[in-house]
Amino acid sequence: MDDKDRQIIRALQRDGRMSNQDLAAMVNLSPSPCLRRVRNLEKSGVIEGYSARVNARAYGLAITAFVHIRLERHDEETVQNFERQIDGMEEVLECHVMTGQTDYQLRVVVESLDAYERFIRTQLQRLGGIGSIDTSFAYGTIKNSTVFPAR
């Protein structure tokens, strides 16, 4: 990947719906080589897909929680079971393996505190193998970018 590919990626991160003509003009390429580069970035897995950024609150998901999970055990079966189950939970938008005090950090969105309590009681606590659950609620967002820093 070269600097031109990075320019293409940053432009598409800002506006994934722009036409190839506009993208090519923005990165100073002719349309055919620009499209070829985009297709190569998609084929190689650098560009994983395209989606719409939606305001969670406007969508009806007013609560964003960051949930820190510590497992009781770290054997292969416990870890695989936890990760497989988390992958199937729609409320969990992100799950990161962490260093430090916790094993995982989840970003969870729900419509209310009652819905969060239901999520914890009916889904998360039933997984088994969890040693502790610690939650922080976001009450505001200062920055939410999907554009990588320039290199």
Backbone torsions as a table, in degrees:
resi	resn	phi	psi	omega
1	MET	NA	132.7	-179.1
2	ASP	-113.9	-176.5	-177.6
3	ASP	-61.6	-34.9	179.5
4	LYS	-65.7	-41.1	176.0
5	ASP	-61.2	-41.5	179.2
6	ARG	-64.7	-36.9	176.3
7	GLN	-63.0	-42.8	179.0
8	ILE	-62.0	-46.4	-178.9
9	ILE	-60.8	-47.7	-179.2
10	ARG	-61.8	-40.2	179.0
11	ALA	-63.9	-43.0	179.8
12	LEU	-70.7	-30.3	175.3
13	GLN	-65.9	-33.4	178.3
14	ARG	-75.3	-37.7	-177.9
15	ASP	-152.3	92.0	-178.6
16	GLY	-72.3	-7.2	-179.0
17	ARG	-99.0	-0.2	-177.7
18	MET	-65.9	149.6	-179.8
19	SER	-71.5	159.5	176.6
20	ASN	-62.1	-34.7	178.0
21	GLN	-59.7	-48.6	-179.4
22	ASP	-66.6	-40.7	178.9
23	LEU	-62.5	-46.7	-180.0
24	ALA	-58.8	-44.0	178.5
25	ALA	-63.9	-39.2	-177.7
26	MET	-65.6	-34.2	-177.0
27	VAL	-104.8	11.1	176.2
28	ASN	59.4	50.7	173.1
29	LEU	-129.3	161.0	170.4
30	SER	-80.0	158.6	-173.0
31	PRO	-57.2	-42.9	-176.4
32	SER	-63.1	-50.8	177.8
33	PRO	-63.9	-32.3	178.1
34	CYS	-64.7	-47.4	179.5
35	LEU	-63.2	-39.0	178.4
36	ARG	-61.3	-42.3	178.2
37	ARG	-65.0	-42.3	178.6
38	VAL	-61.4	-46.6	180.0
39	ARG	-61.2	-39.9	177.7
40	ASN	-65.7	-38.6	177.7
41	LEU	-66.0	-36.9	176.9
42	GLU	-69.1	-47.2	-177.7
43	LYS	-62.3	-37.2	-178.1
44	SER	-80.5	-7.8	178.4
45	GLY	89.0	2.4	176.1
46	VAL	-65.9	-47.5	171.3
47	ILE	-92.7	114.2	-174.8
48	GLU	-88.0	-19.0	-178.8
49	GLY	162.4	-176.1	-179.0
50	TYR	-131.4	144.2	179.0
51	SER	-154.3	168.3	177.0
52	ALA	-94.0	137.1	173.1
53	ARG	-85.1	124.2	-175.2
54	VAL	-121.7	137.3	176.8
55	ASN	-71.9	115.0	-176.1
56	ALA	-60.7	-41.3	-179.0
57	ARG	-64.2	-44.3	178.6
58	ALA	-65.1	-28.6	178.7
59	TYR	-76.9	-15.2	179.7
60	GLY	107.7	8.7	178.8
61	LEU	-108.9	83.0	-171.0
62	ALA	-78.3	-17.7	-174.9
63	ILE	-108.4	124.8	171.0
64	THR	-114.8	124.1	-179.4
65	ALA	-120.8	140.0	171.5
66	PHE	-105.6	115.7	-172.3
67	VAL	-110.9	124.2	178.2
68	HIS	-102.3	125.6	-176.2
69	ILE	-116.1	133.8	170.4
70	ARG	-118.2	128.5	179.0
71	LEU	-82.2	151.6	175.4
72	GLU	-70.4	-41.4	-179.0
73	ARG	-130.1	159.0	-179.2
74	HIS	-121.3	26.8	177.2
75	ASP	-72.2	161.2	-174.1
76	GLU	-57.8	-42.2	-177.8
77	GLU	-64.6	-43.9	-179.9
78	THR	-63.4	-46.3	-178.4
79	VAL	-64.3	-48.2	-179.0
80	GLN	-62.8	-41.8	178.6
81	ASN	-62.5	-46.1	179.7
82	PHE	-59.4	-50.4	-176.2
83	GLU	-64.8	-39.1	178.9
84	ARG	-64.8	-43.5	-179.1
85	GLN	-67.2	-42.6	179.5
86	ILE	-61.5	-39.0	-178.8
87	ASP	-60.0	-26.0	-179.1
88	GLY	-91.4	0.9	-178.0
89	MET	-94.2	114.7	-177.4
90	GLU	-62.6	-31.3	-178.2
91	GLU	-67.7	-23.3	-179.2
92	VAL	-87.8	109.2	179.3
93	LEU	-86.4	-31.1	179.9
94	GLU	-140.7	145.9	173.4
95	CYS	-139.8	119.6	-178.3
96	HIS	-117.9	137.7	171.3
97	VAL	-80.4	130.2	-170.3
98	MET	-116.9	160.7	167.1
99	THR	-101.1	165.7	176.0
100	GLY	95.9	-144.5	-172.2
101	GLN	-69.7	-27.9	-177.1
102	THR	-118.1	160.1	-179.7
103	ASP	-91.0	-34.9	-176.7
104	TYR	-138.1	148.1	169.1
105	GLN	-122.5	127.2	178.9
106	LEU	-110.0	144.9	167.0
107	ARG	-109.1	118.1	-173.8
108	VAL	-118.7	136.3	174.3
109	VAL	-121.8	135.6	178.5
110	VAL	-145.6	167.8	-176.3
111	GLU	-80.8	-23.0	-174.9
112	SER	-158.4	170.1	174.8
113	LEU	-64.7	-36.7	176.1
114	ASP	-60.8	-41.9	178.5
115	ALA	-65.2	-36.2	177.2
116	TYR	-64.9	-43.1	178.4
117	GLU	-60.6	-42.7	177.4
118	ARG	-61.3	-42.3	178.6
119	PHE	-59.0	-46.5	-179.8
120	ILE	-63.6	-50.1	-174.5
121	ARG	-71.1	-39.8	-172.7
122	THR	-95.9	-15.9	-179.1
123	GLN	-121.1	-61.3	-171.6
124	LEU	-66.3	-48.7	-177.7
125	GLN	-67.1	-20.8	-179.1
126	ARG	-83.7	-4.2	-179.1
127	LEU	-67.0	-34.8	-174.7
128	GLY	79.3	151.8	178.1
129	GLY	81.9	0.8	-179.7
130	ILE	-90.8	127.0	178.6
131	GLY	-86.9	-38.4	178.7
132	SER	-155.4	152.4	176.6
133	ILE	-129.6	123.8	178.1
134	ASP	-127.3	129.1	-173.7
135	THR	-119.5	137.6	169.3
136	SER	-121.4	135.0	179.0
137	PHE	-101.7	135.0	175.7
138	ALA	-84.2	126.9	177.2
139	TYR	-109.2	6.5	174.8
140	GLY	-170.9	160.8	177.9
141	THR	-128.2	123.6	178.5
142	ILE	-88.9	-42.1	-179.0
143	LYS	-145.2	137.7	177.3
144	ASN	-144.7	84.4	-174.6
145	SER	-106.2	149.0	173.1
146	THR	-115.4	7.8	-177.8
147	VAL	-98.3	123.4	179.5
148	PHE	-67.9	154.2	176.6
149	PRO	-67.8	149.6	178.1
150	ALA	-68.0	145.9	178.4
151	ARG	-115.1	NA	NA
